[in-house]
Structures are given as structure tokens and as C-alpha cells.
Amino acid sequence: MSPNNELGAVVPTAEELNYTIEFRSYNDDAWYTVAVFIEGSTLRVKYLNFSDENDDVFKSTDFKTLKEKNEFKGRFRQLSKQLQDNECRKLVKGVKVCASHSFTETDFKFYDAVVDAVQVKEHSTEQEEELCLCAFVLFWLHGPIAGNLTAAKIENICIVQPKMDDNPSVVSFLKIASESKDYTSSYSSPMSNGVSGRDMVAYCIEGSNNAHRLGFFERLKKAITCHDRRTEDTDLGGIKTPCMILVGNLDRELCSSTVTEFLHEHTSVSPNVFIFPSLSSEIYTRGAILLDSEKDFQKLCVFLSNPNCMITSSAGRPWVIIEKLVGLKKIKASIRTLLPTSKIIVQKNRNSGTNNDLKVVRKGTKEFEIASNLRDLFLAFSSHQERLYKRLALEEAKIYAARSFLNLPNRI
Ligand SMILES: [Zn+2]
């Protein structure tokens, strides 16, 4: 028989617990297989293969706004499905997956990603079992490498399942929460309440100033939420982290002030932008976008890496993110001494839509298709160039080695 806890609720035994759903933890934003049950007016979330002290207990009074409550509900879903090797064709561009990201050989966590590209390879057979050898390029939506592309194998990928019927315990808990508070009258800002990263918070991109761009970010707001929450505490505390995004394939005529204005228009972030000089033989140039906080950095990363949009020049040349760096104070300082800053204070009521040099092109349009082809071409070129650099370094090393051999003292 199941024991009663201090609240008088029946606590399920280990055998009775059904680990049938997954939950996106507030701690690290990763997905875990969990079992849930109600204890009085609280909801206990038990993590599969973790001890009881790792349980999360949520109070029905924890939600400050209706959005927080709905966001909490969105953190539960049906277990993502591990794919068999012969099912790899289900993983096509655009499919949402839950994939493992390894921190060390033994430490890995699951985050959401979208399949960005597939390199199909002929399958092999081992002991009569089909082995998928394809490579899948994933665009990460959550976790420490959100906004980045990495390659993965099928064994690291699960398919996110369609919406399930809501879990009865979660439904009952949210009902208790609704009864304990009138959400129609509450609309508090998480920042003004001084919440910690552990608290449940609503999406942080809200407020009258940003209302015009909510639509653009709507599809990716889940990806931003946790980054915003995590970095908000730091930023509010006055701690600044310099970050840099290096962008390639820029039009040579592009001005840094145009980039700053464009980014501010779409993200409300006003970064320092530097456009690097290019060689006369080069058909494109590079630029550096510098930011003072990780919060702004994450905002820009999500904007720049959105798989549904690309940024191009008015002639159609797409931006390509070359590198993202966090905390490089020295690099930032050295760049600042090289060139004058282009940071501008964007005046209120400035006419928007006057920017002719850059634009956002949306997925599904001809422009996006062309930009995507141009980006792939640039990436292939960059990768070839990278191999040439390595070859150059190798050849240089050989010359250095030969020289040091010649400089050796003569032996008798
Ligand atoms: Zn395959």
C-alpha cells in the first residue's frame, strides 16, 4: 500500500510511478523523462534515474501571471521517440527533434533542435541489422549551444512527438492554480518582481517598447526565454560580459552604422559594429558585432540564426555567422583601439523601414532560396579555405623544422 505524506496525499511507490512524459527543467533547460503526481496543492516532478532530492516541487501559487502558468504547461510533453536506423528518412530538413548534447563522455543532456541539413549515406549492415551512417546537421533551439549548428548521428536524435492529451496530474494542478488566483487582473513583469532563475517567469520579451517585434520572435520565444532569464540576473546585477559575433560574406560597401540601425530595428539591441577592410581581390568582407551582455548576445544569436529567416544585402548577399565568442575582453579592447566605435543612439520616433542595405528574407520565398544557396556556397568555400590554411601551416611547419635542423650545432 502506498504511504501518506505529511500533506495527507497518497505517495505512489516506485512501481506505481509512470515515467511517461518529459519535462523541460527550469534548472538547465534540458528535457528529462519524469513522473508527476499531486501532493495537496503542489505538483511533484520526479526525474527518472535521479534520487528523490532532485525532485521539483511546484506550488499552485507559484504562478504570477497567466503566461507563467501556460509556459509551465508547455514544459510537459509526450516522450520523444528514439528512431531506429531504418527510420532515418523521417529526419528531413525542418523536423523538430530532441537531441543529446555531450558535455563530457559520460555527461549529456537533451535539448530541442531542428534538422537543418542531412548528408545521406548508404547504410551498412551489421549482424543483419541496418546501420544508418547518415549525418544530420542540427540547429539548436535550447541549451548551451542554442543558435549553433552541429552534426549528429541518428543514435543521438529523438523525434518530438505531436501534442499529447494533457497529463491528468498536470491538468488538476493547473486547475488548483487557477482557483487560487484571478489571472485576468495580474500582469506583472518578472524583472520588477526580482525573480530568480529558479522561479517561473513569463517570456521576457514583452512591454510596450518591443510590442512591434513580438510577432517575429513568436516562433522562437521558447528558445529565448531561458537565456533571457539566466542572463537577466547577471545583467541586473551590473555584471557585463563582452561578446562578439563575427559575420562573413558582407557586402563590401556596407557601413557599420547601417548594421547597428538594422539590428536595433529588429531586436532593440544596439551593438558596436566594425566592418573590416577587405583585400581588393575579395568579393565580400567581414564584420564584428560587439555586445556588452550575454542577454543581448543571445537575443542577436537567435535573430541571426533563425532557420526561417536570413539577412541579406539589398543585392541578396546573405550574412554567414563565422564565429561567436563570449567573454573575450582582450579582443574587444584591441578591436576598440583599432577603429572608432559606430555605436549610435537610435532616436525615438525615427522613421523605420528606411534601411536599403539590409533586409530579412523569409523562408518559403524565392529570395530565401537564393540566399540559402549562396550561403551553402560560401560555407563550402570557407571550409575549402580552412583546409588550405591548415595545409599552409603544415608546409610552414616543415620549413621551420628544416631550418631548425640546419641550425643544429655540428656534431663531431
Ligand atoms: Zn540513414
Boltz pocket constraint, residues with backbone or C-beta under 6 A from the ligand:
constraints:
  - pocket:
      binder: B
      contacts: [[A, 85], [A, 88], [A, 89], [A, 120], [A, 121], [A, 123], [A, 131], [A, 132], [A, 133], [A, 134]]
      max_distance: 6.0
